[in-house]
């Protein structure tokens, strides 16, 4: 399943963002606070969650009487954090390489 996410995420930026937003909302279990912390609107956060639910054809959150992860949401959270961690690491490496390239070209 991790390989599936890694290949899917690289080709689809919206899924990368949506998985990141989902993981943050899943940890906080409060869309309003999560949206404020991520500097996006609550409507935008809800839209990303809805797109993931549509894509995977599962409900990720129980919304009443309070926000809670479904079993599918718990599974997605467990598997979503690995590729996000690797993508974050890869972006840091790419930025470092670009920075070093700029330094070398100025020498």
SVG drawing of the C-alpha trace seen along z (x, -y; Angstrom):
<svg xmlns="http://www.w3.org/2000/svg" viewBox="-24 -34 58 36">
<polyline fill="none" stroke="black" stroke-width="0.4" points="0.0,0.0 2.9,-2.4 4.2,-1.9 0.7,-2.7 0.7,-6.0 4.3,-7.0 3.6,-6.5 0.1,-8.1 1.3,-11.1 4.2,-12.1 1.9,-12.4 -0.9,-14.2 -0.2,-17.4 -3.8,-17.7 -3.6,-14.3 -0.3,-15.3 -2.0,-18.4 -5.2,-16.5 -3.3,-13.8 -1.3,-16.4 -4.5,-18.2 -6.2,-15.0 -3.3,-13.9 -3.3,-17.2 -7.1,-17.2 -7.0,-13.5 -4.5,-14.5 -6.4,-17.6 -10.0,-16.2 -11.2,-19.8 -11.6,-21.2 -11.8,-24.8 -8.5,-24.7 -6.7,-22.7 -7.7,-25.1 -6.6,-28.1 -3.2,-26.4 -2.7,-25.5 -3.8,-29.0 -6.6,-27.7 -10.4,-28.1 -12.4,-25.5 -14.4,-25.1 -11.1,-24.4 -10.1,-21.8 -13.5,-20.1 -13.2,-20.1 -9.9,-18.3 -11.3,-15.7 -14.3,-15.2 -12.1,-14.6 -10.1,-12.0 -13.3,-10.3 -14.6,-10.3 -11.3,-9.0 -11.0,-6.1 -14.8,-5.6 -14.8,-5.5 -15.9,-7.8 -12.8,-9.0 -14.5,-10.9 -17.6,-10.4 -18.9,-13.9 -21.7,-13.6 -22.0,-13.9 -18.3,-14.9 -15.5,-14.5 -13.8,-11.1 -11.8,-8.9 -13.6,-5.9 -11.6,-2.7 -10.8,-3.6 -9.6,-7.0 -7.3,-5.3 -5.9,-3.0 -5.3,-5.9 -3.6,-8.0 -1.3,-5.1 -0.3,-4.7 -0.4,-8.4 2.3,-9.5 5.1,-7.4 5.0,-8.9 4.5,-12.4 7.6,-12.0 9.6,-10.8 8.3,-13.6 9.2,-16.1 12.7,-14.6 13.0,-14.6 12.0,-18.2 14.6,-19.2 17.3,-17.3 16.1,-18.9 16.2,-22.4 19.7,-21.7 20.9,-20.6 19.4,-23.7 21.0,-25.9 24.4,-24.3 24.0,-24.7 23.4,-28.4 26.5,-28.7 28.7,-26.8 27.4,-28.8 28.4,-32.0 32.0,-30.9"/>
</svg>
